[in-house]
Amino acid sequence: MAVSLEPITQAQIQAYQANGIIQVDDALTPTELSDFRAALAEATDQPGLNYTYRVGEQYTQHVNVWTTHPAVRRHVSNRKLAEIARQLSQSPRVRLWHDQLIVKMPGNRPSSWHQDLTLWPMIESGPLTCWIALVDVTVEMGCMSFIPGSHCWGRLAFGTLPVDVTDTLEGVRLLIPEDKRDQVRPVTFELKAGSCTFHNCLTLHYASPNRTALPRLGFIINYMPEGITFSGKKHVTTDPLSLSVGQPIAGELFPILASADPREIA
Ligand SMILES: O=C(O)CCC(=O)C(=O)O
């Protein structure tokens, strides 16, 4: 597939660096979107395949669906999205960290405020997340909100508070350094199906509860720039791998999806 060498503008890269979040409209064509949705429905309709399935009160996750279905793999390897991730992270190459089909069912509670990196087994910061709307996602359905600039506040002490405290902005404010608390101005991103956001692994984010009768379908591609190493923290993706602390997170389960040298792309 031919990929534009400039899938995003310098202004978008600068906005990402300043805010830790950008929105990319119409990232998928209508054909890509319907093909991707059909592939995901097929992949998740076959119990026993090699992805991890977790039902929660915030959402249900299907993790690493790409490993089970060739068409899902093709969409997760989307060259344009991976090249955007590479340019945003200013890295010679990006690898897949993992994917997640993320379904917020009617009645599911908020996805509590957090920074992705505090959940991940990584020593360095730099990974980033592409959150793709597979349906039109509104506030009522549980769209995402982000706190611009929060990626510059370092790793906050998630884990020291009960998770339901961080369901609210007042709760997460307790974790934010005092001199930053007047900068807490969340921005909410309603997305049309096929549009997406990219956020830095330290950007604080949240999703509202699903108050509609329809499942909110989103798909996450998590990318890693060059040089990310294992911290030893437990994580569903790395637990089976027996990695040593300090070892690069690389190899077959983490294919290169974009590179300044196209010969490296899996
Ligand atoms: O989709 C959601 O509701 C939250 C997803 C999220 O924040 C995450 O996986 O980091």
The ligand as an SDF file (V2000), in Angstrom:
LIG
                    3D

 10  9  0  0  0  0  0  0  0  0999 V2000
  -11.3210    3.0730   26.0830 O   0  0  0  0  0  0  0  0  0  0  0  0
  -11.4030    3.3880   27.2660 C   0  0  0  0  0  0  0  0  0  0  0  0
  -12.4740    3.5870   27.8360 O   0  0  0  0  0  0  0  0  0  0  0  0
  -10.1610    3.5950   28.0630 C   0  0  0  0  0  0  0  0  0  0  0  0
   -8.9820    3.0370   27.3990 C   0  0  0  0  0  0  0  0  0  0  0  0
   -7.7550    3.4730   28.0400 C   0  0  0  0  0  0  0  0  0  0  0  0
   -7.6790    4.4700   28.6400 O   0  0  0  0  0  0  0  0  0  0  0  0
   -6.5680    2.6740   27.9810 C   0  0  0  0  0  0  0  0  0  0  0  0
   -6.6170    1.5210   27.5710 O   0  0  0  0  0  0  0  0  0  0  0  0
   -5.5150    3.1960   28.3450 O   0  0  0  0  0  0  0  0  0  0  0  0
  1  2  2  0
  2  3  1  0
  2  4  1  0
  4  5  1  0
  5  6  1  0
  6  7  2  0
  6  8  1  0
  8  9  2  0
  8 10  1  0
M  END
$$$$
